[in-house]
Amino acid sequence: MMFRKRLENINSYKPGKPVEEVKRALGLTQVYKLASNEIPFAPAYINRAIQKELKNINRYPESGCFYLRKAVAAKLKVREDQIVFGNGSDEIITLALRVLIEEGDEVIVGYPTFLIYEIQAKIEGAEVVRAPLRNFRYCLDDIAAKITARTKIIFIANPDNPTGTYLNNKEIENFLSRIPASVLVFFDEAYFEFAPPDFPKTIRFLKERGNIIFTRTFSKAFGLAGARIGYGVTTPSIASFLNKVREPFNVNRFAQVAAVAAVNNGKFLNKVVTYIKREKQYLYKELKAHDISFIKSATNFVLIDFRKDTASLYNYLLKNGIIVRELAGWGLPNLCRVTVGLHKENKKFIDCFKRYLNK
Ligand SMILES: Cc1ncc(COP(=O)(O)O)c(C=O)c1O
């Protein structure tokens, strides 16, 4: 069989190891996963909605996410036809590339950043132009300087993964004033709910400029990673193209009802954000106490700069039932990323880390 030539040089995305796999492989009964930036507790308030929906499992879901669309549009004060729902916000990345990229078009990504932009861009036949991060932050001047007549999309993870840093309103406003209308600026805001108050008013920029899409997800602060649901907000015209290329039933019924229950549950969201903030401070404090460098984070994870190869640290933690994220695949062998978990999980991580340092 003749597969697409361009697939030869594409490395698949390697997700954080699942708890079940580590339990099986190492014969452990208790494993803590601090590797995929999920929140550490499941939202119980969605149970009734899911239970109620079970009786409809033999029927396809509504293709347009009717109730969820109304709820999100009202919450964000945007038009319903500006929203595109996806099987996770990841899917919106793929859809944006699919509607814009002709062979050889250019896509600008930060480096290192969330790897999906680069992988999906290559699959769609784009030339990927990397703009290296400086001091763990996106360098917007460099990105603007890299724009050519072939540039179609600029991907910006804000806040960023794996660094946890963010770009503020002023920085983004200045940046956007330099971007031609022919280029789509894709703001991936998966960690929006954890970001500080000077975070960009992306909705306002979208209204003013048009050549913008921003994505948000129910996977992180809302605790629905297992349901796979996220969305993009853009102009009605761009949204209509994205809808043209998406699969008709890309968001299943359970994800839809769970997300409807989540959208306006400020109480759960507050609880999550407060918990994560507090536990992040605990991690900062402990890391500081042991003279371990880390990057201050606007998300629910912390990037640790170990200043030497983390492979043996990673394996030590794994044997002790703690999964963190190695970053060798990002070209960052001295760094590891730790998701903020429950207090007992964070404490176990810190205790193991200390034991490793004293070995
Ligand atoms: C920057 C960023 N974007 C998108 C995603 C994926 O989100 P979703 O679960 O909505 O596909 C992640 C998940 O880790 C992420 O870190």
Ligand as a Chemical Component Dictionary entry (heavy atoms), coordinates in Angstrom:
data_LIG
# 
_chem_comp.id                   LIG 
_chem_comp.type                 NON-POLYMER 
_chem_comp.pdbx_formal_charge   0 
_chem_comp.three_letter_code    LIG 
# 
loop_
_chem_comp_atom.comp_id 
_chem_comp_atom.atom_id 
_chem_comp_atom.alt_atom_id 
_chem_comp_atom.type_symbol 
_chem_comp_atom.charge 
_chem_comp_atom.model_Cartn_x 
_chem_comp_atom.model_Cartn_y 
_chem_comp_atom.model_Cartn_z 
_chem_comp_atom.pdbx_ordinal 
LIG C1 C1 C 0 -2.653  23.395 25.444 1  
LIG C2 C2 C 0 -3.634  22.275 25.347 2  
LIG N1 N1 N 0 -4.570  22.322 24.400 3  
LIG C3 C3 C 0 -5.487  21.346 24.260 4  
LIG C4 C4 C 0 -5.457  20.248 25.089 5  
LIG C5 C5 C 0 -6.438  19.144 24.853 6  
LIG O1 O1 O 0 -7.650  19.445 25.342 7  
LIG P1 P1 P 0 -8.932  18.576 25.022 8  
LIG O2 O2 O 0 -9.014  17.543 26.073 9  
LIG O3 O3 O 0 -10.030 19.570 25.061 10 
LIG O4 O4 O 0 -8.762  17.966 23.658 11 
LIG C6 C6 C 0 -4.500  20.127 26.073 12 
LIG C7 C7 C 0 -4.458  18.942 26.929 13 
LIG O5 O5 O 0 -3.548  18.642 27.629 14 
LIG C8 C8 C 0 -3.556  21.173 26.200 15 
LIG O6 O6 O 0 -2.593  21.101 27.110 16 
# 
loop_
_chem_comp_bond.comp_id 
_chem_comp_bond.atom_id_1 
_chem_comp_bond.atom_id_2 
_chem_comp_bond.value_order 
_chem_comp_bond.pdbx_ordinal 
LIG C1 C2 SING 1  
LIG C2 N1 SING 2  
LIG C2 C8 DOUB 3  
LIG N1 C3 DOUB 4  
LIG C3 C4 SING 5  
LIG C4 C5 SING 6  
LIG C4 C6 DOUB 7  
LIG C5 O1 SING 8  
LIG O1 P1 SING 9  
LIG P1 O2 DOUB 10 
LIG P1 O3 SING 11 
LIG P1 O4 SING 12 
LIG C6 C7 SING 13 
LIG C6 C8 SING 14 
LIG C7 O5 DOUB 15 
LIG C8 O6 SING 16 
# 
